[in-house]
Amino acid sequence: MNINLEDFNFSNKKFWIGFIALSFPTALDEETDMSLSEIIEKNSLGDIEWWDYFTGYYDGILEESDGYIDNPKTLTYNLTSTQILKIEFHPCDIVYYINNNQIGCTGGEYNIFIFPLADLFKYTENNIDDHIFLLLLPLTIIHKQDVNYAKKKISNILSSFFDTSICNQLTNSIIYGLMEE
C-alpha cells in the first residue's frame, strides 16, 4: 500500500512509538544498558500491537520470510526535485530507497550511518513539521561537534509525542547509537 506524505496521519502517537522503538538498532541507554524498545516497554509508553498491525507482523514471519512481506506499507516523498524517497515498513525492517535504489535499512542486518546530520538538515530544511527529519534520522551519523544541536532538535521533536520526562533518555539513547565512532 502506497502512502503519500500528505495523506499519512503523522500525529498518530502509536506510529511514532513503534517507529522509535524499532528504527534505531544501535541506540542504547548507557546508564541502564537498555535499547529503545526496552525503554518504551519499561516505561509503558505505548503498545507495539498497533505497529505490528501497521507492518503486517505475525508470529512466524521471521521463519517464513525473514520478516519481510510482499506488499509493505510504503511512504513516498519528493526529497528534492530529482530524488524520490521511498520508505517500506516491513514487520522486521524499515527499508529506505532514493530513486528506487536501496540506501539503508534498520532491521537485523541493518545498514545505517548513511549521511551526516548536516545533510539531513539540507534534506529537511523545507519540511516545517519535522516528520521527514525523524523518518530519516535512523540513517544519520552524528559527529561530536553536532551533539548539542542534535540533542536539542531530537528532544524537541520527541516531546510532541512523548512525555518530557522520558524525552531526555530517548534522545540520549538515539544520539549514542548514531555517534561517529
C-alpha positions as CSV (number, residue, x, y, z in Angstrom):
1,M,0.0,0.0,0.0
2,N,1.5,3.3,-1.1
3,I,1.1,6.2,1.3
4,N,1.7,9.9,0.3
5,L,3.2,12.1,3.0
6,E,0.2,14.4,2.8
7,D,-2.2,11.6,3.4
8,F,-0.4,10.0,6.3
9,N,-1.5,10.8,9.9
10,F,1.8,11.7,11.5
11,S,0.1,12.9,14.6
12,N,-0.6,9.2,15.4
13,K,1.4,8.7,18.5
14,K,1.2,4.9,18.1
15,F,3.1,5.2,14.8
16,W,5.9,7.1,16.4
17,I,6.1,4.8,19.4
18,G,6.6,1.8,17.1
19,F,9.0,3.7,14.8
20,I,11.2,5.0,17.6
21,A,11.2,1.6,19.4
22,L,12.3,-0.3,16.3
23,S,14.2,2.1,14.0
24,F,17.5,2.7,15.9
25,P,19.3,-0.7,16.1
26,T,22.4,0.8,17.7
27,A,20.6,3.1,20.2
28,L,21.3,2.3,23.8
29,D,20.9,4.0,27.2
30,E,24.4,3.8,28.6
31,E,23.2,4.1,32.3
32,T,20.7,1.3,32.1
33,D,22.1,-0.7,29.2
34,M,18.6,-0.7,27.6
35,S,17.5,-0.5,24.0
36,L,14.8,2.0,22.9
37,S,12.2,-0.8,22.7
38,E,13.1,-1.8,26.3
39,I,12.9,1.8,27.5
40,I,9.5,2.2,25.8
41,E,8.3,-1.1,27.2
42,K,9.6,-0.5,30.8
43,N,8.0,3.0,30.9
44,S,4.7,1.7,29.4
45,L,4.9,4.4,26.7
46,G,2.8,2.6,24.3
47,D,1.5,-0.6,22.8
48,I,3.5,-2.1,20.0
49,E,0.4,-4.0,18.8
50,W,-0.6,-1.1,16.6
51,W,2.9,-1.2,14.9
52,D,2.5,-4.9,14.4
53,Y,-0.8,-4.4,12.7
54,F,0.6,-1.5,10.6
55,T,3.5,-3.5,9.3
56,G,1.7,-6.8,9.0
57,Y,3.7,-8.6,11.7
58,Y,2.5,-12.1,12.7
59,D,4.0,-14.9,14.7
60,G,6.2,-17.0,12.4
61,I,7.0,-14.3,9.9
62,L,10.8,-14.5,10.7
63,E,10.8,-18.2,9.9
64,E,8.6,-17.8,6.8
65,S,10.2,-14.7,5.1
66,D,12.9,-13.3,7.4
67,G,10.4,-10.6,8.4
68,Y,9.6,-9.2,5.0
69,I,6.2,-9.1,3.2
70,D,5.5,-8.7,-0.5
71,N,3.4,-5.5,-0.3
72,P,4.6,-3.4,2.7
73,K,3.1,-0.1,3.6
74,T,5.3,2.3,1.6
75,L,5.7,6.1,2.1
76,T,6.9,8.1,-0.9
77,Y,8.1,11.7,-0.7
78,N,9.9,14.1,-3.1
79,L,13.0,14.6,-1.1
80,T,14.5,17.0,-3.7
81,S,13.5,17.9,-7.3
82,T,15.5,14.9,-8.5
83,Q,15.2,12.5,-5.6
84,I,12.2,10.4,-4.6
85,L,12.4,8.9,-1.1
86,K,10.6,5.6,-0.6
87,I,10.3,4.0,2.8
88,E,9.0,0.5,3.1
89,F,7.6,-0.6,6.5
90,H,8.1,-4.4,6.9
91,P,7.3,-6.3,10.0
92,C,11.0,-6.7,10.9
93,D,12.7,-3.9,9.0
94,I,12.3,-0.4,7.6
95,V,13.9,-0.2,4.2
96,Y,14.9,3.2,2.6
97,Y,15.2,3.9,-1.1
98,I,16.1,7.0,-3.1
99,N,15.1,6.8,-6.8
100,N,14.4,3.0,-6.3
101,N,18.0,2.4,-5.1
102,Q,18.2,1.0,-1.6
103,I,20.2,3.3,0.6
104,G,19.7,1.8,4.0
105,C,17.6,-0.4,6.4
106,T,17.2,-0.7,10.1
107,G,16.5,-4.5,10.5
108,G,18.6,-7.3,11.8
109,E,21.3,-6.8,9.2
110,Y,21.0,-3.0,9.4
111,N,22.7,-0.6,7.1
112,I,22.7,2.9,8.7
113,F,25.2,5.7,9.1
114,I,24.5,6.9,5.5
115,F,24.9,10.6,5.8
116,P,25.9,13.3,8.4
117,L,23.5,15.3,10.3
118,A,24.3,18.4,8.2
119,D,23.0,16.6,5.1
120,L,19.8,15.6,7.0
121,F,19.2,19.3,7.6
122,K,19.6,20.0,3.9
123,Y,17.0,17.4,3.1
124,T,14.5,18.6,5.6
125,E,15.0,22.4,5.6
126,N,11.7,22.9,3.8
127,N,9.8,20.4,5.9
128,I,8.4,22.6,8.7
129,D,6.7,19.8,10.7
130,D,9.9,17.6,11.2
131,H,8.3,14.3,10.1
132,I,10.9,13.7,7.4
133,F,13.7,14.6,9.7
134,L,12.5,12.0,12.2
135,L,11.9,9.4,9.5
136,L,15.5,9.8,8.1
137,L,17.2,10.2,11.5
138,P,18.0,6.4,11.8
139,L,20.3,6.8,8.7
140,T,22.3,9.7,10.2
141,I,25.8,9.9,11.6
142,I,26.2,12.4,14.4
143,H,29.6,14.0,14.7
144,K,30.8,15.1,18.2
145,Q,30.6,18.8,17.2
146,D,26.9,18.3,16.4
147,V,25.8,16.6,19.6
148,N,24.4,19.6,21.4
149,Y,22.4,20.8,18.5
150,A,21.2,17.2,17.7
151,K,20.1,16.8,21.3
152,K,18.0,19.9,21.2
153,K,16.4,19.2,17.9
154,I,15.6,15.5,18.6
155,S,14.3,16.2,22.1
156,N,12.1,19.0,20.8
157,I,10.6,16.7,18.1
158,L,10.1,13.8,20.5
159,S,8.4,16.0,23.1
160,S,5.4,16.3,20.7
161,F,4.9,12.5,21.0
162,F,6.4,11.6,24.4
163,D,6.2,13.0,27.9
164,T,9.1,15.3,28.5
165,S,10.2,13.1,31.5
166,I,11.3,10.4,29.1
167,C,12.5,12.5,26.1
168,N,15.9,13.0,27.5
169,Q,16.5,9.3,27.9
170,L,15.2,8.5,24.4
171,T,17.2,11.4,22.9
172,N,20.5,10.4,24.6
173,S,20.0,6.8,23.5
174,I,19.4,7.7,19.9
175,I,22.4,10.0,19.9
176,Y,24.6,7.3,21.5
177,G,23.5,4.9,18.7
178,L,24.2,7.4,15.9
179,M,27.5,8.8,17.1
180,E,30.5,8.6,14.9
181,E,33.0,6.1,16.3
